[in-house]
Amino acid sequence: MADCNNCPVKDNCTSQDTCTIKNNPYNFVKNIIGVMSGKGGVGKSTISALIAKDLSHKGYKVGVMDADITGPSIPRLFQIEGRRATANEHGIIPITTQDGIKVMSLNLLMDEEDKPVIWRGPILSSIVQQFWTDVLWGELDYLIIDMPPGTGDVALTVMQSIPISGIIMVSVPQDLVSMIVAKAVNMAKRLNIPVLGVVENMSYVLCPDCKKKIQIFEGENTENFLQEYQLDLLGELPMGKDIANISVNGNSELSEEVKDIFNSISTKIINTFN
């Protein structure tokens, strides 16, 4: 039998008799959102961080789990590199940012953040499980999980050992990437995890003079792709230095356009669970 008392999906779960998910009795997380991509380099971690910051700005209690164990960039995106997580008799205490966001990443447990993680799949999967069972997240409205790219062992572990409420897919507008995203979407569906929608990153460049949107990539029609896989488009993000530099400047220098886009994305997320 599963430990259902404080499980985020207990009200909508139909597999209590066969579920093997373990939940920390000290944690009370209402909604868990995985941010996933079919491949690396599409801005998944940056989008995870900015969604978390916007939810926090709206007054929600937010945490971010960096499940991309071999490429943990979340501490830098929250400008907390150099700090180390601590522990007590009940578990690991995540770092809390100036915005009040709780963050856990492997880099917050290592003495040298640039030291490579040369571990095989089972160890990586075990670490991800511990980030759910052994970390004291406490009371959260939203836990954002920055998932590893692709559909491999660690991504599978996240989806099977953590009670995810929904998945957000991150893509860029290219034919190959759309095919790869389709694999990730189908993986989530096979595991009965709702796909909340797609965020298309690097969708266009905004002309600084005329403000016209200039499409960079010539890919398949986004609308057709979304319709084929029955997906909602949560937002289209421009390619710009303000987004690229959030690890240095935080979100203080984000353009009003980008802020509005993330306000819309987080509002759609909130409406999904309300």
Buried (B, 14 or more C-beta within 10 A) or exposed (E): EBBBEBBBBBEEBEEEEEBEBBBBEEBBBBBBBBBBBBBBEBBBBBBBBBBBBBBBBEEBBBBBBBBBBBBBBBBBBBBBBEBEBEEEEEBBBBBEBEEEBBBBBBBBBEEEBEEEBEBEEEEBBBBBBBBBBBBBBBEBBBBBBBBBBBBEBBBBBBBBBBBBBBBBBBBBBBEEBBEBBBEBBEBBBEEEBBBBBBBBBBBBBBEEEEEEEEEBEEBBEBEEBBEEBEBEBBBBBBBBEBBEEBBEEBBEEBBEEBBEBBBEBBBBBBEBBE
